[in-house]
């Protein structure tokens, strides 16, 4: 096989795997707060304590995956166009 066909096959496998992850688990952990929903700070003794609520995920600790966001946009556009 030629290297181009191998590269295309690898890209297709990665794409299908990511699509299955987006379908099975559309939400991932927030990258800013690491899924806690708040920032962790330390008190004067160095012990961790709860900080402010995360602004990116609004305290939920979850975010929508990029692939799922794109799918939702495409589905909404298709739905709006076929009315």
C-alpha positions, -999 to +999 in steps of 0.1 A: +000+000+000+011+035-006+017+059+023-011+082+012-037+054+015-023+045+050-025+081+061-061+084+048-071+052+066-056+064+098-074+098+096-107+080+089-102+057+119-094+087+142-124+106+128-148+077+134-134+072+169-139+109+178-174+109+164-183+079+185-169+096+216-189+127+209-221+106+204-215+085+235-203+113+258-211+147+245-198+165+275-162+166+287-146+181+318-140+219+318-104+227+309-102+257+331-114+243+364-106+206+356-141+196+364-144+210+399-167+239+389-146+264+409-111+276+412-090+262+440-071+286+461-051+282+493-056+298+527-028+314+547-018+280+561-014+266+526-045+243+528-066+242+497-100+258+498-129+265+474-124+297+453-147+315+429-171+298+406-157+290+372-169+315+346-163+292+316-186+264+327-207+284+352-199+260+380-211+228+363-176+214+356-186+202+322-183+216+287-197+205+254-172+188+230-162+206+198-175+178+176-208+177+194-211+215+192-205+213+154-231+185+150-257+205+170-251+235+148-254+215+116-286+198+128-302+231+138-293+246+104-307+216+086-339+216+107-344+254+102-339+250+064-364+222+060-393+239+077 
